[in-house]
Amino acid sequence: MRLLIDDDGMSTAEYAIGTIAAAAFGAVLYGVVTGDSIVNALTQIIDKALSTSV
């Protein structure tokens, strides 16, 4: 009966899955931010902000 209730390794597995998910999310976010479309959009926003006259 004790074997059915015992879950000693549970938190380690959850931490491992959480770490893998965080690493995957970081990789996707890095890919999006360093992509050409984001860099071009940010460059256009900065150029527009700097070229406005007051």
Protein Blocks (a to p, Z undefined) as FASTA:
>chain_A
ZZmmpcfklmmmmmmmmmmmmmmmmmmmmmmmmpmklmmmmmmmmmmmmmpcZZ
